[in-house]
Amino acid sequence: MARHSIFGKAAAGGALLAESVGITGPPDTLAAEGIGEVEIERNRRGKPFKGKVFAAVHAHLDDIPYFCAGTCAKLINEGYTGYLIRTSNDEKCGYGTANENIKSNEEEHYKMAEILGFSDVFDFYYRNHRMDGISPVEIRSRLIFLFRHLKVDTVLTFNPWGHGEENPDHWVTGEAVGSAYWMCAVDEDHPYVRDYEEHLEAGIEPHEIGERYYFVGRAGQPYNHVVDVSSYIEQKIDALTACKSQGGGCWGSRLRKKLAKEGKRLPILGNDDETADRAYVKQFMMTSYKRLGEQYGLEYAEAFLHFGGQDTPVTASASYSRRQTVEEYIKKHSVPVR
């Protein structure tokens, strides 16, 4: 009993320290690094992506809310069906025991997904902060199955090559998504290759993912694409406020109680915990997105290393360039059969 009591006090103290020095949260500075002109993605009218599907893949409850909640809400509003995939069980992140943390993170994961408009949620439940000990082939195979089954057109996740990433759950997830993207479809240069032929037996066909949004997870990671999320910033704030086990969703109420013990109060934190939590997120946790937006004449923005889609060219891979060249040559020089 005493051990748990001491641990609880230490955890609370550590959380307040993290809040005060800004250990947790999105990068405060972003830097495009030698990848050409940055493209701005603005709001689109109507439902131009009706019938299309995206999967947002993260390791922890708060990753998608931090890095791309606004973009996810935007894509769903523009017609996409969105699916949310979490790879870890988040047992190490929370204010209780491992079992309590798993439960609270799961409940908040579903609540956050509903706020952003996701159609369904998938949890892999790998052990938190131990994912570098999991077989990458296993994670990749599970993702390929889902990508094919759901017929995913677009993925959002960590940059598989992002420098500065020390969290093993992050880089393991990003690398698994990157390789799953590559293996999900039939290789047009080697059409006889069939990865996971058992999928074919089950009626699940290979499926090509045409677009990738790799979000900026650490300061200095490169980006070539900025999404205007000004119209969706309130949803982003709500999503982060729902993340109370981790990610700062309860920091407002904790700060409010801490100040009350000191005989102080902040008017913006209001008179109840939920108001305090949301006000804290809005006032103190949107800074980097506002700063990024201002660089491009926007109110709020999220940054990505982006490949594919209608607004930017597909990656200049050798196979794509060759197919494009062949198609252009056929179009120009083909003649009718006599």
C-alpha positions as CSV (number, residue, x, y, z in Angstrom):
1,M,0.0,0.0,0.0
2,A,2.8,2.4,0.9
3,R,4.6,1.7,-2.4
4,H,1.5,2.6,-4.4
5,S,1.0,5.7,-2.3
6,I,4.5,6.9,-2.9
7,F,4.3,6.1,-6.6
8,G,1.1,8.0,-6.9
9,K,2.7,11.1,-5.5
10,A,5.7,10.8,-7.7
11,A,3.6,10.4,-10.8
12,A,1.5,13.4,-10.0
13,G,4.6,15.5,-9.4
14,G,6.2,14.3,-12.6
15,A,3.1,15.2,-14.5
16,L,3.1,18.7,-13.2
17,L,6.7,19.1,-14.0
18,A,6.1,17.9,-17.6
19,E,3.3,20.4,-17.9
20,S,5.5,23.2,-16.7
21,V,8.5,22.6,-18.8
22,G,6.7,21.4,-22.0
23,I,8.2,17.9,-22.2
24,T,5.1,16.5,-23.9
25,G,3.4,17.9,-27.0
26,P,3.9,18.8,-30.6
27,P,7.1,20.4,-31.9
28,D,7.4,24.1,-31.3
29,T,9.4,24.7,-34.4
30,L,9.1,23.1,-37.9
31,A,11.6,23.2,-40.7
32,A,11.3,22.3,-44.3
33,E,14.6,20.7,-45.3
34,G,15.5,20.7,-49.0
35,I,12.3,19.2,-50.4
36,G,11.1,22.0,-52.7
37,E,8.2,24.3,-52.5
38,V,5.7,23.8,-49.7
39,E,2.2,23.3,-51.0
40,I,-0.9,24.5,-49.1
41,E,-4.0,22.4,-49.0
42,R,-7.1,24.5,-48.4
43,N,-10.7,23.6,-47.8
44,R,-12.5,22.0,-50.7
45,R,-16.2,22.6,-51.5
46,G,-18.7,19.8,-51.4
47,K,-17.7,16.1,-51.0
48,P,-15.0,15.7,-53.6
49,F,-13.7,12.5,-51.9
50,K,-17.0,10.7,-51.4
51,G,-16.3,7.0,-51.7
52,K,-12.7,7.3,-50.7
53,V,-11.2,5.8,-47.6
54,F,-8.3,6.8,-45.3
55,A,-6.6,5.2,-42.4
56,A,-4.9,7.2,-39.6
57,V,-2.4,5.0,-37.9
58,H,-0.8,6.0,-34.6
59,A,0.8,4.3,-31.6
60,H,-0.8,6.2,-28.7
61,L,-4.1,7.8,-27.8
62,D,-2.8,11.3,-28.3
63,D,-0.7,11.0,-31.5
64,I,-3.4,11.6,-34.1
65,P,-5.0,14.4,-32.0
66,Y,-1.7,16.2,-31.7
67,F,-0.3,15.8,-35.2
68,C,-3.2,15.6,-37.6
69,A,-6.7,15.8,-35.9
70,G,-7.6,18.9,-38.0
71,T,-6.6,17.2,-41.2
72,C,-8.5,14.0,-40.3
73,A,-11.7,16.0,-39.6
74,K,-11.2,18.0,-42.8
75,L,-10.9,14.9,-45.0
76,I,-13.9,13.3,-43.4
77,N,-16.0,16.5,-43.9
78,E,-14.9,16.4,-47.6
79,G,-16.3,12.9,-48.1
80,Y,-13.7,10.4,-46.9
81,T,-14.5,7.5,-44.7
82,G,-11.9,7.5,-41.9
83,Y,-10.6,4.5,-39.9
84,L,-8.4,4.9,-36.8
85,I,-5.8,2.3,-36.0
86,R,-3.8,2.4,-32.7
87,T,-0.9,0.0,-32.3
88,S,0.0,0.1,-28.6
89,N,-2.1,-0.6,-25.5
90,D,-0.9,2.6,-23.7
91,E,-0.4,0.8,-20.4
92,K,2.4,3.1,-19.4
93,C,0.5,6.3,-20.0
94,G,-2.0,7.4,-17.4
95,Y,-2.5,8.1,-13.7
96,G,-3.4,4.6,-12.6
97,T,-2.1,1.0,-12.7
98,A,-1.3,-0.7,-16.0
99,N,-4.8,-2.2,-16.2
100,E,-6.5,1.0,-15.4
101,N,-4.4,2.9,-18.0
102,I,-5.3,0.4,-20.7
103,K,-9.0,0.8,-19.9
104,S,-9.0,4.6,-19.7
105,N,-7.0,5.0,-22.9
106,E,-9.2,2.7,-24.8
107,E,-12.4,4.5,-23.7
108,E,-10.9,7.9,-24.5
109,H,-9.6,6.5,-27.9
110,Y,-13.2,5.8,-28.9
111,K,-14.4,9.1,-27.6
112,M,-11.7,11.0,-29.5
113,A,-12.5,9.0,-32.7
114,E,-16.2,9.9,-32.4
115,I,-15.3,13.6,-32.0
116,L,-13.3,13.6,-35.2
117,G,-15.9,11.6,-37.2
118,F,-14.1,8.2,-37.6
119,S,-16.3,5.3,-38.8
120,D,-14.5,2.6,-36.8
121,V,-11.5,2.0,-34.5
122,F,-9.0,-0.8,-34.5
123,D,-6.6,-1.5,-31.6
124,F,-3.6,-3.8,-31.9
125,Y,-2.8,-3.7,-28.1
126,Y,1.0,-4.2,-28.4
127,R,2.8,-3.4,-25.1
128,N,3.4,0.3,-24.6
129,H,7.1,1.4,-25.1
130,R,8.1,-2.1,-26.0
131,M,7.1,-2.3,-29.6
132,D,10.7,-2.5,-30.9
133,G,10.6,-6.0,-29.5
134,I,7.6,-7.0,-31.7
135,S,8.1,-8.7,-35.1
136,P,7.9,-6.1,-37.8
137,V,6.5,-8.8,-40.1
138,E,3.6,-9.4,-37.8
139,I,2.7,-5.7,-37.5
140,R,3.0,-5.2,-41.3
141,S,0.9,-8.2,-42.1
142,R,-1.9,-7.0,-39.8
143,L,-1.8,-3.6,-41.5
144,I,-1.8,-5.0,-45.0
145,F,-4.9,-7.1,-44.1
146,L,-6.7,-4.0,-42.9
147,F,-5.6,-1.8,-45.7
148,R,-6.8,-4.3,-48.3
149,H,-10.0,-5.2,-46.4
150,L,-11.0,-1.6,-46.0
151,K,-9.7,-0.6,-49.4
152,V,-7.7,2.3,-48.1
153,D,-6.8,5.0,-50.5
154,T,-4.8,7.3,-48.2
155,V,-2.8,6.8,-45.0
156,L,-1.7,9.3,-42.3
157,T,1.0,8.3,-39.9
158,F,4.5,8.9,-38.6
159,N,7.3,9.7,-41.0
160,P,9.1,6.3,-41.4
161,W,12.4,8.2,-42.0
162,G,11.8,11.0,-39.5
163,H,14.9,11.9,-37.6
164,G,14.9,12.9,-33.9
165,E,12.3,10.2,-33.1
166,E,13.3,8.4,-29.9
167,N,10.0,6.7,-29.0
168,P,10.2,3.1,-30.3
169,D,6.4,2.8,-30.6
170,H,6.4,5.8,-33.0
171,W,9.2,4.7,-35.4
172,V,8.1,1.0,-35.3
173,T,4.6,2.1,-36.3
174,G,5.8,4.4,-39.0
175,E,8.1,1.9,-40.6
176,A,5.4,-0.8,-40.5
177,V,2.9,1.5,-42.3
178,G,5.6,2.4,-44.8
179,S,6.3,-1.2,-45.7
180,A,2.6,-2.2,-45.6
181,Y,1.9,0.6,-48.1
182,W,4.5,-0.8,-50.4
183,M,3.4,-4.4,-50.2
184,C,-0.4,-3.8,-50.2
185,A,-0.7,-3.7,-53.9
186,V,0.5,-5.9,-56.8
187,D,3.9,-4.9,-58.0
188,E,3.3,-3.9,-61.6
189,D,6.9,-4.5,-62.5
190,H,6.7,-8.1,-61.0
191,P,3.0,-9.0,-61.4
192,Y,3.7,-12.7,-60.6
193,V,4.6,-11.7,-57.0
194,R,1.7,-12.2,-54.6
195,D,2.3,-11.2,-51.0
196,Y,-0.1,-12.9,-48.6
197,E,-1.8,-15.2,-51.1
198,E,-4.2,-16.4,-48.4
199,H,-5.9,-13.0,-48.7
200,L,-6.8,-13.9,-52.3
201,E,-8.3,-17.2,-51.1
202,A,-10.4,-15.2,-48.7
203,G,-11.6,-12.9,-51.4
204,I,-9.5,-9.9,-50.2
205,E,-7.7,-8.5,-53.2
206,P,-4.4,-6.5,-53.3
207,H,-5.2,-2.8,-53.1
208,E,-3.0,0.2,-54.1
209,I,-2.7,3.1,-51.6
210,G,-2.2,6.3,-53.6
211,E,-1.6,8.9,-51.1
212,R,0.4,9.3,-47.9
213,Y,0.5,12.1,-45.2
214,Y,3.5,11.6,-43.0
215,F,3.1,14.1,-40.1
216,V,5.8,16.0,-38.4
217,G,6.4,14.2,-35.1
218,R,9.5,16.0,-33.9
219,A,11.0,19.4,-34.4
220,G,13.1,19.7,-37.6
221,Q,11.4,16.8,-39.5
222,P,10.9,17.8,-43.1
223,Y,7.6,18.7,-44.7
224,N,6.4,19.7,-48.1
225,H,2.7,20.1,-47.5
226,V,0.7,22.3,-45.1
227,V,-3.0,21.7,-44.5
228,D,-5.2,24.6,-43.5
229,V,-7.1,23.4,-40.4
230,S,-8.5,26.7,-39.3
231,S,-12.1,25.5,-39.9
232,Y,-11.5,22.4,-37.8
233,I,-9.4,23.7,-34.9
234,E,-12.4,23.4,-32.5
235,Q,-12.6,19.7,-33.3
236,K,-8.9,19.3,-32.8
237,I,-9.2,21.1,-29.4
238,D,-12.1,18.8,-28.4
239,A,-10.2,15.7,-29.5
240,L,-7.2,16.6,-27.4
241,T,-9.4,17.5,-24.4
242,A,-10.8,14.0,-24.6
243,C,-7.3,12.6,-24.1
244,K,-7.1,12.8,-20.3
245,S,-5.0,9.7,-19.6
246,Q,-2.2,11.4,-21.6
247,G,-1.6,14.2,-24.0
248,G,-2.8,17.1,-21.8
249,G,-6.5,16.7,-21.8
250,C,-6.7,17.0,-18.0
251,W,-4.0,19.5,-17.5
252,G,-6.4,22.5,-17.2
253,S,-8.3,21.0,-14.3
254,R,-5.1,19.8,-12.6
255,L,-3.7,23.3,-12.9
256,R,-6.9,24.9,-11.6
257,K,-6.8,22.7,-8.5
258,K,-3.1,23.4,-7.9
259,L,-3.7,27.1,-8.1
260,A,-6.7,26.9,-5.8
261,K,-4.5,25.3,-3.1
262,E,-2.1,28.3,-3.5
263,G,-5.0,30.8,-3.2
264,K,-4.9,31.7,-6.9
265,R,-7.1,31.3,-10.0
266,L,-6.9,31.9,-13.8
267,P,-10.2,33.3,-15.1
268,I,-9.8,31.5,-18.4
269,L,-10.0,28.1,-16.6
270,G,-13.6,28.8,-15.5
271,N,-15.4,27.2,-12.6
272,D,-15.4,23.5,-13.6
273,D,-12.9,20.9,-14.7
274,E,-14.2,20.4,-18.3
275,T,-14.1,24.1,-19.0
276,A,-10.6,24.3,-17.5
277,D,-9.3,21.4,-19.5
278,R,-10.6,22.7,-22.8
279,A,-9.4,26.3,-22.1
280,Y,-6.0,25.0,-21.3
281,V,-5.7,23.1,-24.6
282,K,-7.0,26.0,-26.6
283,Q,-4.8,28.6,-24.8
284,F,-1.5,26.7,-24.4
285,M,-1.4,23.7,-26.8
286,M,-2.4,25.3,-30.1
287,T,0.7,27.6,-30.3
288,S,2.7,25.6,-32.8
289,Y,-0.2,25.1,-35.1
290,K,-1.0,28.8,-35.0
291,R,2.7,29.7,-35.5
292,L,2.9,27.4,-38.5
293,G,-0.3,28.7,-40.0
294,E,0.9,32.3,-39.7
295,Q,4.0,31.4,-41.8
296,Y,1.6,30.6,-44.7
297,G,-1.1,33.2,-44.2
298,L,-3.4,30.8,-42.4
299,E,-4.9,30.9,-38.9
300,Y,-4.0,27.3,-38.0
301,A,-2.1,24.6,-39.9
302,E,-0.7,21.1,-39.7
303,A,2.4,20.0,-41.6
304,F,3.2,16.8,-43.5
305,L,5.7,15.1,-45.8
306,H,3.1,14.3,-48.5
307,F,3.1,12.0,-51.5
308,G,0.5,11.4,-54.1
309,G,-3.0,12.6,-54.4
310,Q,-4.7,15.1,-56.7
311,D,-2.8,18.2,-55.4
312,T,0.7,17.0,-55.6
313,P,2.6,14.6,-58.0
314,V,3.2,11.0,-57.0
315,T,6.7,10.3,-55.8
316,A,9.2,10.3,-58.6
317,S,10.1,6.6,-58.3
318,A,11.7,4.9,-61.3
319,S,8.8,2.5,-61.8
320,Y,6.3,5.3,-61.8
321,S,8.4,7.5,-64.2
322,R,8.8,4.5,-66.6
323,R,5.0,3.7,-66.6
324,Q,4.2,7.3,-67.2
325,T,6.7,7.5,-70.0
326,V,5.3,4.3,-71.6
327,E,1.7,5.6,-71.3
328,E,2.6,8.9,-72.9
329,Y,4.5,7.2,-75.7
330,I,1.6,4.9,-76.4
331,K,-0.8,7.8,-76.5
332,K,1.3,9.7,-78.9
333,H,2.5,6.9,-81.3
334,S,0.0,4.1,-81.2
335,V,-1.9,3.3,-84.5
336,P,-5.0,1.2,-85.2
337,V,-4.6,-2.5,-86.0
338,R,-5.4,-3.3,-89.6
